Amino acid sequence: MSLSFRRNIIIPAGILYAMFSTGRSLVFLVLAVCIIVSTLRLRYTSSNYEIAVKGPLPPATYDDQRKKYIVYDCSKANSGVCGGWSKRMSGILSTLVISLLTKRRFLINHDKPCALENYLVPVNFDWRYNKSIQINTASSYQDLTAHNSKTLRKYLTGDLDINTYFHQDVSFLRMDWDFTEDFRKRPNINSEIAWIQNLSYADMYKQLYYLLFKPSPLLENALKDQNMHRSRPKLACAHVRVGDNPNMPGDDRRTRPRKDIIWHHFDKLNKDEYDIFIATDSNSVKKRAKIRYPANIIDTPGRITHIEQQYKFDPCEGFLKQLLDFYLLISCDTLILTRSGFGMLAAYLRGTDSELYCLQEGDLMPCSRYTLHHGQIYPGQMHAP
């Protein structure tokens, strides 16, 4: 038997027993007990595994013998859009919560445009879908993107038994919305999933992401290679979502951000201290940044694409580039956002408001990751209908 801890420390029970029984130091005993109480994350038994999170996400027990599943689906096998990276994370969050409400195993089936597990791997439990679960079982697929979820929302918000909505043993759900506000309307949500009520959006997404994902060896190596291009101690970044990109047919048309305001802010930085990184959907913005800051600019390899609209380029190259962009934004000392869920999600995972700025029309102002959602900074709802 062994105990597994939040930071992936494994302490065999025999060592703990030896530590306690020798009586050499009361300090060791107190320290070990404090570590156990504060960091225990997973407990395994022969018949089930429990996500025993003492923090917010997510207290629930999954029984391997039930063989009923809720699967977030973003696969080539089924129709419907998955959306960009932030919409996929919203869909994964909503699907995870539904799995907790229905007491079903949560899995992810994602190969559009590429297999997710090639880039991100499980942390605390194995969410990877395997088609063997469909042997001798009934399954269903529902496209619940955009406004296709009106019926489901009646089950999410009321006191109807949500299990009566999902009839099959394996339910594949394609979702690109955040249904947190619907979950919060449930009469018994405090007893069902208390963290839905208690956590802010920023903390919820951060907890969710790091509960589920860590970089795969492929992505880890790409990040290490990227870091070799760094030459200064600090990193200043901007995510500049322009829209209507000719490289991405069907891309959303949106109000163009004032790039001159971003350049003016970067012009004032100490160029001996800062590297500069621009994540954007526009080649012209990239080109302008390289001309303006030739000695300081760093970039990620690959062509600019949207993971939902790969067009004529290598989709896996574009997927890797977006993940590299995303992880760089998370690591930035200074981060400027424009109106985009991609940048907002990076701000959530970055976990600090220090040197976080939001570009709004003609103003660049300090902002907080806790006020980005539901139009508090940018108009409209970025992750929800």
C-alpha positions in Angstrom: 0.0 0.0 0.0 1.2 3.5 -0.7 -0.2 7.0 -0.4 -0.3 9.4 -3.4 0.0 13.1 -2.9 -0.9 16.3 -4.8 2.6 16.9 -6.0 3.0 13.3 -7.2 5.0 12.3 -4.1 4.6 8.7 -3.3 5.3 7.6 0.3 5.1 3.9 1.0 3.2 3.0 4.1 6.1 0.9 5.4 8.4 4.0 5.4 5.8 6.0 7.2 5.5 3.2 9.8 9.2 3.1 10.3 9.4 6.8 10.6 6.7 6.8 13.3 7.8 3.7 15.2 11.4 4.7 15.7 10.5 7.6 17.9 13.6 9.5 16.7 11.9 12.8 16.3 8.4 14.1 17.1 9.1 16.8 14.5 9.2 14.2 11.6 5.9 12.8 12.8 4.1 16.2 12.9 5.6 17.1 9.6 4.4 13.9 7.9 0.9 14.2 9.3 0.7 17.8 8.1 1.7 16.8 4.6 -0.8 14.0 4.5 -3.7 16.2 5.7 -2.9 19.1 3.4 -2.0 17.4 0.1 -3.7 14.0 -0.2 -5.4 13.8 -3.6 -6.1 10.2 -4.6 -7.1 7.1 -2.7 -7.2 3.8 -4.6 -9.1 0.7 -3.6 -9.5 -2.6 -5.4 -13.0 -1.8 -6.7 -13.0 2.0 -7.4 -11.0 5.1 -7.4 -11.9 8.4 -5.7 -10.9 11.9 -6.6 -10.5 12.9 -2.9 -9.7 16.5 -3.5 -9.6 18.4 -0.2 -9.6 21.6 -2.2 -12.4 22.6 -4.5 -12.4 20.2 -7.5 -14.2 17.7 -7.6 -15.4 15.5 -4.8 -17.0 12.4 -6.3 -16.6 8.7 -6.4 -16.6 6.7 -9.7 -17.3 3.0 -9.5 -15.5 1.1 -12.2 -18.2 -1.6 -12.1 -21.0 0.7 -13.2 -19.7 0.9 -16.8 -21.8 4.0 -17.6 -20.0 6.9 -19.1 -20.4 10.6 -20.0 -17.9 11.3 -22.8 -16.9 14.8 -24.0 -16.8 14.3 -27.8 -14.7 16.3 -30.2 -14.1 13.6 -32.7 -14.0 13.3 -36.5 -16.5 10.4 -36.3 -19.3 12.7 -35.3 -20.8 15.9 -36.8 -20.9 19.4 -35.3 -18.3 22.0 -34.4 -16.1 21.9 -31.4 -15.0 25.5 -31.4 -11.7 27.0 -30.5 -9.5 26.1 -27.5 -11.5 28.0 -24.9 -14.8 26.7 -26.1 -13.5 23.2 -25.9 -12.4 23.8 -22.3 -15.9 25.1 -21.6 -17.4 22.0 -23.1 -15.1 19.8 -21.1 -16.0 21.6 -17.8 -19.7 21.3 -18.5 -19.4 17.6 -19.5 -17.4 16.8 -16.4 -20.0 18.4 -14.1 -22.8 16.4 -15.9 -20.8 13.2 -15.2 -20.6 14.1 -11.5 -24.4 14.8 -11.4 -25.2 11.5 -13.1 -22.5 9.5 -11.1 -21.0 8.3 -14.4 -17.4 8.0 -15.5 -16.0 11.0 -17.3 -14.0 10.5 -20.5 -12.7 12.7 -23.3 -12.8 11.6 -27.0 -10.8 14.2 -28.9 -9.1 13.6 -32.2 -10.2 16.8 -34.1 -7.9 17.9 -35.6 -5.6 15.6 -33.7 -5.6 13.2 -30.7 -5.5 15.3 -27.6 -3.5 12.8 -25.6 -0.6 13.3 -28.0 -0.2 16.8 -26.5 -1.9 16.6 -23.0 -1.9 13.6 -20.7 -3.9 12.8 -17.6 -2.8 14.0 -14.2 -5.1 12.6 -11.5 -7.2 10.1 -13.3 -7.3 8.6 -16.8 -9.9 10.5 -18.9 -8.7 8.9 -22.2 -11.5 7.3 -24.2 -11.1 3.8 -25.5 -13.6 2.4 -27.9 -13.6 -0.9 -26.0 -16.1 0.6 -23.6 -18.7 0.3 -26.4 -18.5 -3.5 -26.7 -21.9 -4.9 -25.9 -23.2 -1.5 -24.7 -25.7 0.9 -26.1 -24.4 4.4 -26.9 -25.8 7.8 -28.1 -24.3 11.0 -29.5 -25.8 14.4 -29.0 -24.7 17.7 -30.6 -25.4 20.2 -27.8 -23.4 23.0 -29.2 -24.7 26.5 -29.7 -28.5 26.5 -29.1 -29.1 22.8 -29.4 -29.2 22.3 -25.7 -32.6 23.9 -24.7 -34.1 20.6 -23.6 -31.0 19.6 -21.6 -31.0 22.9 -19.8 -34.4 22.1 -18.3 -32.7 19.1 -16.6 -29.7 21.1 -15.6 -31.6 24.0 -13.9 -34.6 22.2 -12.3 -35.2 19.3 -10.0 -35.8 16.8 -12.9 -33.8 13.6 -12.6 -30.9 14.2 -15.0 -30.3 10.5 -15.4 -33.6 10.2 -17.2 -32.2 12.4 -20.0 -29.3 10.0 -20.7 -30.8 6.6 -21.6 -27.7 4.8 -22.9 -24.8 3.4 -21.1 -22.3 5.5 -23.1 -23.4 9.1 -23.9 -21.2 11.2 -26.2 -21.8 14.9 -25.8 -20.4 17.6 -28.0 -20.6 20.9 -26.1 -19.0 24.3 -26.5 -20.8 26.3 -23.8 -20.1 26.9 -20.1 -23.3 25.9 -18.3 -22.1 27.1 -14.8 -24.9 29.5 -14.4 -27.4 26.8 -15.2 -25.8 24.4 -12.8 -26.0 27.1 -10.1 -29.8 27.2 -10.5 -30.2 23.6 -9.4 -32.1 23.5 -6.0 -29.6 21.1 -4.4 -26.4 22.1 -6.1 -24.7 23.0 -2.8 -25.0 19.4 -1.7 -24.4 17.9 -5.2 -21.3 19.9 -6.2 -20.5 22.7 -3.8 -17.6 24.1 -5.7 -19.8 25.2 -8.6 -21.3 27.8 -6.2 -18.2 28.6 -4.3 -15.5 29.1 -7.0 -15.0 32.0 -9.3 -14.8 31.3 -13.0 -11.0 32.0 -13.0 -10.3 29.6 -10.1 -12.7 27.0 -11.5 -11.0 26.8 -14.9 -7.5 26.8 -13.3 -8.4 24.0 -10.9 -10.1 22.0 -13.7 -7.2 22.3 -16.2 -4.5 21.3 -13.7 -6.7 18.5 -12.3 -7.0 17.0 -15.8 -4.0 17.9 -17.9 -0.3 18.2 -18.0 2.0 18.5 -21.1 2.8 15.2 -22.9 6.5 14.4 -23.5 6.0 15.8 -27.1 4.6 19.1 -25.8 7.1 19.2 -22.9 10.0 18.9 -25.4 8.5 21.5 -27.7 8.2 23.9 -24.7 11.8 23.2 -23.7 12.9 24.0 -27.3 10.9 27.1 -27.2 12.5 28.3 -23.9 15.9 28.0 -25.5 15.0 31.1 -27.6 14.6 33.2 -24.5 17.5 35.5 -23.7 16.1 37.9 -21.1 14.6 37.3 -17.6 11.1 38.6 -18.2 8.5 38.0 -20.9 5.9 40.6 -22.0 3.0 39.2 -24.1 -0.2 40.2 -25.9 -2.9 38.1 -27.4 -4.2 40.1 -30.3 -7.4 38.5 -31.8 -8.2 40.3 -35.0 -10.8 38.1 -36.7 -11.8 37.8 -40.4 -8.4 36.1 -41.2 -8.0 35.2 -44.9 -6.1 32.1 -43.8 -9.2 30.9 -42.0 -12.4 31.0 -44.2 -15.5 31.6 -42.1 -13.5 33.3 -39.3 -15.6 35.7 -37.2 -15.6 39.3 -38.2 -15.0 41.5 -35.1 -14.0 45.0 -34.1 -10.3 45.4 -34.8 -8.2 46.1 -31.7 -6.0 49.2 -31.5 -2.6 47.7 -32.0 -0.9 51.1 -31.7 -1.9 51.2 -28.0 -0.2 47.8 -27.5 3.0 48.9 -29.3 3.0 52.1 -27.2 2.9 50.0 -24.0 5.7 47.7 -25.1 7.8 50.7 -26.3 8.1 51.8 -22.7 9.5 48.4 -21.5 13.2 48.0 -20.6 14.4 46.1 -23.6 17.3 44.6 -21.6 14.8 42.9 -19.3 12.0 41.8 -21.5 11.5 39.4 -24.4 8.3 40.1 -26.3 5.8 37.6 -27.5 2.6 38.2 -29.6 0.0 35.5 -30.0 -2.4 36.4 -32.8 -4.5 35.2 -35.6 -3.0 37.7 -38.0 0.2 37.4 -40.0 0.4 41.2 -40.4 0.4 41.7 -36.7 3.2 39.2 -36.3 5.2 40.9 -39.1 4.7 44.4 -37.5 5.9 43.2 -34.1 9.0 41.7 -35.6 9.8 44.9 -37.5 9.2 47.0 -34.4 11.1 44.8 -31.8 13.6 42.8 -33.9 16.0 42.1 -31.0 13.3 41.2 -28.5 10.6 39.3 -30.3 10.2 35.6 -29.9 7.8 33.4 -31.8 6.5 29.8 -31.8 7.1 27.7 -34.9 4.3 26.9 -37.4 1.6 28.6 -39.4 -1.3 30.5 -37.9 -4.4 28.4 -37.9 -7.6 28.0 -35.9 -8.1 24.5 -34.6 -11.7 24.4 -35.9 -10.7 25.9 -39.3 -7.4 24.3 -40.4 -7.9 25.3 -44.1 -5.0 23.9 -46.2 -2.3 23.7 -43.6 -1.1 20.7 -41.5 -3.8 20.6 -38.7 -1.5 19.0 -36.1 1.2 21.6 -36.8 -1.4 24.3 -36.1 -2.7 22.5 -33.0 0.8 22.3 -31.5 1.4 25.9 -32.3 -1.7 27.0 -30.5 -0.8 25.0 -27.4 2.7 26.5 -27.5 1.1 30.0 -27.7 -1.2 29.1 -24.9 1.5 27.9 -22.5 3.7 30.9 -23.3 0.8 33.3 -22.5 0.3 31.5 -19.1 4.0 32.1 -18.3 4.1 35.8 -19.2 5.2 38.5 -16.6 3.1 41.1 -18.5 -0.1 40.0 -20.4 -2.3 42.2 -22.6 -5.7 40.8 -23.6 -8.0 41.6 -26.4 -11.6 40.2 -26.7 -11.0 36.5 -27.0 -11.8 33.4 -24.9 -8.3 32.0 -25.7 -6.6 34.9 -23.9 -9.1 34.9 -21.1 -8.4 31.2 -20.4 -4.6 31.9 -20.4 -5.3 34.7 -17.8 -7.3 32.2 -15.6 -4.5 29.7 -15.6 -1.8 32.3 -15.2 -3.3 32.7 -11.7 -2.3 36.3 -11.0 -3.6 39.9 -11.8 -0.1 41.3 -11.7 0.7 43.2 -14.9 -2.6 42.0 -16.5 -4.1 44.5 -18.9 -7.2 44.6 -21.0 -7.5 46.5 -24.3 -11.0 48.0 -24.5 -11.7 50.1 -27.5 -9.2 53.0 -27.1 -8.0 52.3 -23.6 -5.5 49.9 -22.1 -6.2 49.4 -18.4 -5.2 47.1 -15.6 -7.8 44.4 -15.1 -8.5 41.3 -13.0 -9.0 37.7 -14.1 -12.0 37.7 -11.8 -13.9 40.3 -13.8 -13.3 39.0 -17.3 -16.4 36.8 -17.5 -19.9 37.6 -18.7 -19.3 41.0 -20.1 -17.8 42.6 -17.0 -14.8 43.6 -19.2 -15.7 42.6 -22.7 -19.3 42.8 -24.1 -21.3 39.5 -24.4 -20.7 36.2 -22.8 -17.4 34.6 -23.9 -18.0 31.0 -22.9 -21.8 30.7 -22.5 -25.0 31.3 -24.4 
